[in-house]
Amino acid sequence: MQSWQLGVNYRLTPQFTLTFAPIVTRGYESSKRDVRIEGTGILGGMNYRVSEGPLQGMNFFLAADKGREKRDGSTLGDRLNYWDVKMSIQYDFMLK
C-alpha cells in the first residue's frame, strides 16, 4: 500500500512548528490483491525544540491523523474510519 502526503509547516516561534497535510492512500489489503484500498485523511502535527537549559536539544513531536478508507469486501468492513497518533521524543547531544 502507498500513502502520500504533501503539507505545510508554519513556524510560530523558532522552537514551535505546526504541520498540516492531506493524506491519500492507495493499494491492497494483502499481497493477494483481492481487496483494493482507497483512502483519504488529514494530518495535524506539532513540533517543539528546547533551545536552552539542561534539556537543550530535546525535540518533541506529536501528530494525529484522521483517515477514511474504502475497502469493499474486507473482513474489517467496507469502510474503515480511524485515528492514528504518533509521538516521538528525541534528545540530541554532543560528546566532547
Secondary structure, DSSP 8 states (H G I E B T S, - for coil): -EEEE--EEEESSSSEEEEEEEEEEEEESSTT--SEEEEEEEEEEEEEE--SSTTTTEEEEEEEEEEEEE-TT-TT-SEEEEEEEEEEEEE-----
